Amino acid sequence: MSIKEDFESVLKKLQTERDEINLKLHLASMEARQEFEEAEKEWSRLKVKAAEIGDESVETSEEFIANAKIVGEELKDTYHRIAKRLTH
């Protein structure tokens, strides 16, 4: 699997987790809501990077893609923490 395909897979998983958390947020504590709001800012930045990666006319370096993937992994961890709070 190429770095680009791997990154797209991470992005799809994040979208699913994000959607699930968003549905549960109305029951969440204020702390979880605040953490989710911060994660939303990162999500927006990641979507911009994903669009740039997906745009065939824009040349993206492997370092750029790798950095975007790191941000995606950090978001994944954040979403897992929030989801764990929501299930307790």
N, C-alpha and C positions, 0 to 999 in steps of 0.2 A: 504494500500500500504506500503510495507516495505521501509526502508531507502534506500536500494540498488535500488529498482525499482523507487523510487522518484528521486534519484540522476541520474539514467539513463534517466529519462524523462527530467530533467533539461538539461542534456548533449545534448540530441537530439534537444531541443529548441534552445540551444546556437549554435549548428551547423547550423541550419536554419538561425538564425539571422546573424551569422558570414558570411555565404555565400551571403546573400542579401547585407550586407554592403560591402563586398569585390567587388561586381559587381558595386557599386556606387562610389567606392573610386576614380576612375579616374577623377571624377568631384569635389572631395572634396577639402576643404581648407587644407593648410599645417598643421594647428593645429589638424584637425580631423585625418589626416594621421598619425601624430605623436602619437596621443592617440591610434589609432588603432594598430600601431606597438607595443606599450607597452602592449596592450591587447593581442596581438599575443603571447607575451612571457608567459603571464599568461595562455593563451589557451594551449600552449605546455605543461606547467607544469600540467594543469588540465587533459590533455589527458593521461599523464604518470600515474597520480593518478587513473584515470578511468580504465586504463589497469590493474593496481594492484588490484583494487576493483573487476574487472571482472575475474581475474585469480583465479580460485577455489583453486589452490594449495597454494596461498598466503593468510595467515590469516590476515584479516583487522579488526581493531577495529571499533566499532560504532563511536568513537571519530574521527578516521581518516576519515571515510565516512562523518561525520557531518562537519568536517573542509573542506573537498573537496567540499561539497555542498555550504558552505559559499563562497568559492572562485568562484564557479559557479554563485551564486547570484550576487556577485560583478561584474563579467564579464557581466552578464545580464544587470545590471545597466549601465555599460560602453557602451555596444552595443546600448542600448536605447538612451543614450546621443549622440553618434555618429550618429545614424540613424536620430535623430531629427535634427541635424545640416545638414545632407544631404538632408532633405526634405524642408529646408528653402532657 
